[in-house]
Amino acid sequence: MTLPPRQSFVLTGQRIEHGLDQLDRLYRLARERCPDEFIAEETRELKALYPHISVGLIDSLRAQIADKLDLPPEVFSRDRFSIHGCGPVGLHDDFFRFPYVYFAIVVAHSGRLGLVNAEERAVPHRPGDIILLDPRAKHALVPAGFTAEEHPYDSTHSPVHDEALQFLFLDFDVRRPDLRSRFRR
């Protein structure tokens, strides 16, 4: 018996309402403080931004995500919060790096990039969109209109400076049992 493919991500259709202005501020800071950390085919933790993210913003994100997804706020731990940037990324999974969690992502900037699985065409995300991602499943981040297969892999892993090809997101790693039901087809 063949198992169906794992659902890569869930576009929740939800969006944060408070702190949207902070997302653009963080993106502008990332371009200033980490200009070479938006890498093609890689996701980087942008540690230089942590001093510019208040505990109040993190707590607001936790509360809003929990409310929008009807989950207890403690599922989204401050200790499991991070901020990341990348350029376009081909189809891959992160099974070995993150076997025990799902990601609850708030998009800060997506340019014209969108998450896809192996079959879909990319549609850009809006700042504030809440997306759940299964790092064990195959996913890609490619320019709008492209499928993962059509995305030209950048073997140089060079910095990406074009705003349209940069992606910045805030993330809470969430224990798999706490979000597993959201990934059932």
Protein Blocks (a to p, Z undefined) as FASTA:
>chain_A
ZZddddfbdcehpacfehklmmmmmmmmmmmmmmmlccghiacddfklmmmpcfklmmmm
mmmmmmmnopafklmgfklgccddddddddddfklmmmmbccddddfbgcjaccddfkbc
cddddehiacdddfkbccddddehiafklpccdfkopacfbfklcccdddddddfklmmm
mmpZZ
